[in-house]
Amino acid sequence: MSEQQCACPKCECAVNAESIEKDGQRFCCQSYAIGHTDGSADCGHNCQCG
C-alpha cells in the first residue's frame, strides 16, 4: 500500500497500512479517528486541525 494522506480534512500527515483505521478511512492519530471528541486540537505532528 502506498502512502496516502490522513482522512482528517485539514491534516497533511501521511498514513499507511499500519495507521489507525475507522470506517474504511486512515488517520494519523487516535484523536482524529474519533473526530476530536476528546477536545484535542492537533495530532502532535505539527498540524493544527482540531
NUTORKOL-162988 format. One record per residue: residue in three letters; x, y, z of N, C-alpha, C in turn. Coordinates in steps of 0.1 Angstrom, whole numbers. Layout:
BEGIN
PT/res/n_xx/n_yy/n_zz/ca_xx/ca_yy/ca_zz/c_xx/c_yy/c_zz
PT/ALA/X/Y/Z/X/Y/Z/X/Y/Z
...
***
This chain:
BEGIN
PT/res/n_xx/n_yy/n_zz/ca_xx/ca_yy/ca_zz/c_xx/c_yy/c_zz
PT/MET/8/-12/0/0/0/0/9/12/0
PT/SER/6/22/-9/14/34/-9/9/44/1
PT/GLU/17/54/4/13/64/14/2/72/9
PT/GLN/-7/75/18/-19/84/15/-19/94/25
PT/GLN/-28/104/24/-30/115/34/-40/111/44
PT/CYS/-38/116/56/-48/114/67/-62/118/63
PT/ALA/-72/111/67/-86/114/63/-91/126/70
PT/CYS/-84/131/80/-89/144/86/-87/155/76
PT/PRO/-98/162/72/-97/171/61/-86/182/61
PT/LYS/-82/187/73/-72/197/74/-58/192/77
PT/CYS/-57/179/78/-44/173/81/-36/169/69
PT/GLU/-23/172/69/-15/168/58/-5/157/61
PT/CYS/-7/150/72/1/139/75/-1/127/66
PT/ALA/10/119/64/9/107/56/4/95/64
PT/VAL/-3/87/59/-8/74/66/-5/62/57
PT/ASN/-4/51/63/-2/38/55/-10/27/61
PT/ALA/-7/15/58/-15/3/62/-14/1/77
PT/GLU/-4/6/84/-3/5/98/-10/16/106
PT/SER/-15/26/99/-22/37/106/-35/33/111
PT/ILE/-41/41/120/-54/39/126/-65/39/115
PT/GLU/-73/29/115/-84/28/105/-97/29/112
PT/LYS/-106/37/107/-120/38/112/-129/40/100
PT/ASP/-140/32/99/-149/33/88/-143/34/74
PT/GLY/-133/26/72/-126/25/59/-117/36/56
PT/GLN/-114/45/65/-105/56/63/-93/55/73
PT/ARG/-82/61/69/-70/60/77/-67/74/83
PT/PHE/-62/73/95/-59/85/103/-45/85/109
PT/CYS/-39/96/111/-25/96/117/-25/95/132
PT/CYS/-36/97/139/-37/96/153/-51/92/158
PT/GLN/-52/87/170/-65/83/175/-75/95/177
PT/SER/-70/107/181/-79/118/183/-86/122/170
PT/TYR/-79/120/158/-85/123/146/-95/113/142
PT/ALA/-92/100/145/-101/89/142/-115/90/149
PT/ILE/-115/97/161/-127/99/169/-133/113/167
PT/GLY/-128/120/157/-134/133/153/-131/144/163
PT/HIS/-119/143/170/-115/153/180/-125/154/192
PT/THR/-133/144/194/-143/144/205/-136/144/219
PT/ASP/-123/142/219/-115/142/232/-111/157/235
PT/GLY/-114/166/226/-110/180/228/-96/184/223
PT/SER/-90/174/216/-77/177/210/-77/187/199
PT/ALA/-66/195/198/-66/205/187/-56/201/176
PT/ASP/-47/191/179/-37/187/169/-34/173/171
PT/CYS/-25/168/162/-21/154/162/-7/152/168
PT/GLY/0/163/171/13/161/176/24/161/165
PT/HIS/19/162/152/28/162/141/29/175/134
PT/ASN/29/186/142/29/200/137/17/204/128
PT/CYS/6/198/131/-7/202/125/-16/210/135
PT/GLN/-24/218/131/-34/224/139/-48/223/133
PT/CYS/-53/211/133/-66/209/126/-78/204/134
PT/GLY/-77/205/147/-88/201/155/-100/210/155
***
